[in-house]
Amino acid sequence: MTIPEPIKPSPLALGLRVLSSLKNSSYRLYFFGTLANFAAMSMQIVSSPLLIFRLTNSTALLGTMALVSAAPMIAISVFGGAFADRMQKKYILIAGLIGSAVVS
């Protein structure tokens, strides 16, 4: 007795099923807001070092800027996990996005 091959959905059907989640207005707002936030953060990650280098023409200052920008992330991440376990994820997400907007 042979086992029949499972039916594989076509890539087009799979793509349409993934996009069906955008029918929910709350999810659509969250998805496109997150997409815009990611795009803005990516632009900032590229433009800040480029601006520093073009203004100073110094790789040493570029490295110093990278170290200074990474230090708070390293220091805060030590306590961030314990803090995040005690709070609701919704409020952590809101506070993080507001903080990101203020710093930018």
Residue pairs with C-beta under 8 A, 6 or more apart in sequence:
9 17
21 27
22 28
22 31
37 97
37 100
40 104
41 100
41 104
44 104
48 65
48 69
49 62
49 65
49 66
52 61
52 62
52 65
53 59
53 61
53 62
56 62
84 92
